[in-house]
């Protein structure tokens, strides 16, 4: 990827990355309180899943922009909690692909194979933990604006 200028980096951070995190956190919170409204719950679950997918790919450096653009010392280094994170993320990404990305004979029909409240909670827990690690490594110019997004 070509070198990105500071103005574009600021736009990507302040507009796009903060948007993804805000939408992700809000959809998690809203899905938790919707009760019996199945259509609204499914909409929030899909919203949460989409933003989870984007954030996981970003944190893994699998998208067009590396997290090191904002936090050069950040990495998904081997750590005590890495196995859980990778297990949760791998399971979620498989379920996301099988449940939401395609209509076809391999689309998941069994409830036990779908993204449910337990999967959602696990993804949220390990991703918040990873976002906090990312926040700790942010360049100083990004830290003041970021605190709101990691309070959860």
Secondary structure, DSSP 8 states (H G I E B T S, - for coil): -----HHHHHHIIIIIIHHHHHHHHHHHHHHTT-TT-HHHHHHHHHHHHHHHHHHHHHHTT-SSS-GGGT-TT------TTHHHHHHHHHHHHHHHIIIII--STTS---GGGS--HHHHHHHHHHHHHHHHHHHHT--HHHHHHHGGGG--
